Amino acid sequence: RLAGDAAIVSVLSVLGYQTKAFPVWGTSLDLRMAQQIRTDRAVRVRIDVSHAASRGSTEAKRLAVRFGIWNDDQHAPAARGSFEIMFDEAGAGC
């Protein structure tokens, strides 16, 4: 959930939005966890997002997202994954 929320905020920021005024959703989550992420320590999240591309003939756009999550004392991500973000700006009044 942490990576998903961070990715949505990142995408909206890159697109120039201050608020989320239209639906944004994720699909096809792939998650691999090599270690446990501790909640009693600082957590780092790295989000890599692709450029937006149109999805077929609809107004919906999609972006590929890759992420890594780890604690400060870990040298490599304890969790890695990817998913696709979809959104439709049309008619959102943005």
C-alpha positions in Angstrom: 0.0 0.0 0.0 2.9 2.4 0.8 4.4 2.0 -2.7 1.0 2.4 -4.3 0.1 5.6 -2.5 3.6 7.0 -3.1 3.3 6.2 -6.8 0.0 8.0 -7.1 1.3 11.1 -5.4 4.4 11.0 -7.6 2.4 10.7 -10.8 0.0 13.5 -9.9 2.9 15.7 -9.0 4.7 15.0 -12.2 1.5 15.8 -14.2 1.3 19.2 -12.3 -1.7 18.4 -10.1 -1.9 19.6 -6.4 -4.9 17.4 -5.6 -6.3 14.1 -6.8 -9.5 15.3 -8.7 -10.1 12.2 -10.9 -9.9 8.4 -10.4 -6.5 6.8 -10.3 -6.1 3.1 -9.8 -3.5 0.3 -10.0 -3.6 -3.0 -11.7 -1.4 -6.1 -12.1 0.7 -5.9 -8.9 3.9 -8.0 -8.8 5.5 -8.1 -5.3 8.7 -9.9 -4.2 9.8 -9.7 -0.6 13.3 -10.9 0.2 13.1 -9.7 3.8 10.7 -8.2 6.3 10.3 -4.4 6.4 10.4 -3.2 10.0 7.9 -0.6 11.0 9.9 0.6 14.1 12.6 2.1 11.8 12.7 4.6 9.0 11.4 3.2 5.7 12.8 4.3 2.3 10.7 4.0 -0.8 12.0 4.4 -4.4 9.4 4.9 -7.1 10.3 4.8 -10.9 7.5 5.8 -13.2 7.3 5.6 -17.0 5.8 8.2 -19.3 2.0 8.2 -19.7 0.6 6.3 -22.7 -2.9 6.1 -24.0 -4.9 3.0 -23.5 -6.6 2.0 -26.7 -9.3 4.3 -28.0 -10.4 5.6 -24.6 -9.2 8.7 -22.7 -7.6 6.5 -20.0 -3.8 6.7 -19.7 -1.5 4.2 -18.1 2.0 4.3 -16.5 4.3 1.5 -15.5 5.6 1.8 -11.9 8.5 0.0 -10.3 9.3 0.3 -6.7 11.7 -0.8 -3.9 11.2 -0.5 -0.2 13.8 -1.0 2.6 14.8 0.1 6.0 17.8 2.5 6.6 20.0 -0.3 7.8 19.4 -2.5 4.7 21.7 -2.1 1.7 19.2 -3.4 -0.8 15.5 -3.3 -1.1 13.7 -5.8 1.1 10.7 -5.6 -1.2 10.5 -4.9 -4.9 7.6 -4.9 -7.3 5.8 -3.3 -10.2 2.3 -2.4 -11.2 0.4 -0.3 -13.7 -1.3 2.9 -12.8 -4.4 3.9 -14.8 -6.2 7.3 -14.8 -8.7 9.3 -16.8 -8.3 13.1 -16.7 -11.3 13.7 -19.1 -14.2 15.5 -17.5 -12.5 15.8 -14.2 -12.5 19.6 -14.2 -8.7 19.7 -13.7 
